[in-house]
C-alpha cells in the first residue's frame, strides 16, 4: 500500500473514531451525570477504582503486548500464524483473572457490606468480563491492521451505550442491588463488543467486498485457533513488549494501585477522584487515543522498524516527518487550550455535572490540575506512538529498564505526594511520569532524524503571538471566575461563560492566522471526507 494511501486511510480512521466517539460519549456522559444522583461516593469508588482496576489490569497484561507486536509491519504476512499467536491472549486472560481475583478477594480490604453490598460477585463478574472481551482480540487486531474505519468505534460505542442504558434502568428501579448492577452491565459491555466483531466478520468474509479487497482471510474457520505454529518473530517481539507493558500498566494506572494497595484514600474520596479523572480525560479518550492508535499503524506501515533514517525510503521519511511535526502541533494546541481554559471553568463544569458532591471540596482543584495533565498526555501520546512504531527489539528491551526505574520512582512519588497534598498528589505524580516519558521519546525522535534535514520536533513550538494570546485569555478568564462564578446565580455564570467564549474565539482566530500549515493538514486529511459529503 502506498504511503499516501496509508496516510489517507489513517487520518480517516482517526477522524471517524474521534467524531463517532464524541457522538456516543455525549449520550453516556448525560446518563452518567444522571446516575450520580442515585449512588453513594463509596459505591462509585469501589466500582470505578477497585473493580475497574481488576478488569483493566487483566486485559492490559493479556493483550497489550500482542497488539503492539502484531500491528507492526506490513499487512502482507501469514495471518494464520498471527491469529494463532493472538489466541494466546485468552489463556493468559484466564490466568491473570484467577490470580488477581484471588488477590482482590482475600488480600485487599473488603468494603463494608452495608454500604457496598455483593463485593465478591463484583470481583467474579469483572474478571469474567475481561476473559469474554479477550475472545474478540484476533478480530480486533485484524480490523485495526486493515484500517476498518467504522467497525471499532461503532462496536465500542454500542457497547458503552448499552452498558450505560442498563445501568440507568437498574439504578433507578433496583438501587438496593448494589454491585449486582455493575456486574451485569460490565458483562453486557464485553458481550456486545465481541458480538459486534463476530457479526461483522461472519458477514464480511467471503463477500464480494472482501474478494475485491483481496482480504487475507477468506473463511470464518480461519479465525479459529489451529495446529499451525505461531510467527516466532512476532512471538519474540511480543515477549519484549510484554515486559514493557507490565511496567507501562503500573505507570498508566499507578494512582489506582496506590489507592487500592496502600489505602491512602477512603472509598468515598476514591470515588470523587475517579469521577474527576474520567471527566478530565474525556478529550484524551475522544481525540488523543484515536490519533495515537491510528497513527501508530501509519508510522509502522510507512517506516521499517529497526532501520535508521538513511536506510529508509526518503519519500516515506519526508512524509513521516511532516505528519509527525503537524500531529505534535495539533495535540499541543489542543492541550494548551484545555490547560488555559480548564483552570477557570473547572468548578463550573463539576457543579453542572455532579452538583455540590463534586464542586465542593477538592473536586475543582483536581480538575484544574488535570487540565495541565492533559497537555502532558497529548504530547506523550504522539511521541510514544512514533517511538514504539520504530523501535527494534533490542531498543524495546533497553527501554524496559528505563520503565522499571520510572515505575518504582513514580509509585514512591505518588505515595509521598498523596500524603502531602491528598488526591491532587496523584495528578502531580502523573505529570512527572509523563514528563519523563516525553523526554525519552523526544530524545529518540531527535536522534532518529538528526542525520536528515527534517526536524519534526519543531511542532512543539507554537508562535510567540499565539502564546501571548493564551496568556491573556488565561488572565481574563481567571478574573472572570473570581467575580462571576460560581455561587452568584445563573446570570453571573452566563457572563463567565460568555467571557470564556470570547477568549476562545480570539484564540481560535489566532490559530487560523498563525498556524496555516496545520490548518491545511487538518482540512485536507481529517476533514476532507466530511466536506466532500456536504457538497
Secondary structure, DSSP 8 states (H G I E B T S, - for coil): --HHHHHHHHHHHHHHHHHHHHHHHHHHHHHHHHHTTTS-HHHHHIIIIIIHHHHHHHHHHHHHHHHHHHTSS-S-S-HHHHHHHHTHHHHHHHHHHHHHHHHHHHTS----TTTS--HHHHHHHHHHHHHHHHTTHHHHHHHHHTT-TTHHHHHHHHHHHHHHHHHHHHHHH-GGGTHHHHHHHHHHHHHHHHHHHHHHHHHHTTSHHHHHTT-S---GGGGS--SS---HHHHHHHHHHHHHHHHHHHHHSHHHHHHHHH--S-HHHHHHHHHHHHHHTHHIIIIIHHHHHHHHHHHHHHS-TT--GGGS-HHHHHHHHHHHHHHHHHHHHHHHHHHHHHHHHHHHHHHHHHTHHHHSTTHHHHHHHHHHHHHHHHHHHHHHHHHHHH--HHHHHHHHHHHHHHHHHHHHHHHHHHHHHTTHHHHHHHHHHHHHHHHHHHHHHHHHHTTSS--GGGGG---HHHHHHHHHHHHHHHHHHHHH-SSS-HHHHHHHHHHHHHHHHHHHHHHHHH-HHHHHHIIIIISHHHHHHH-
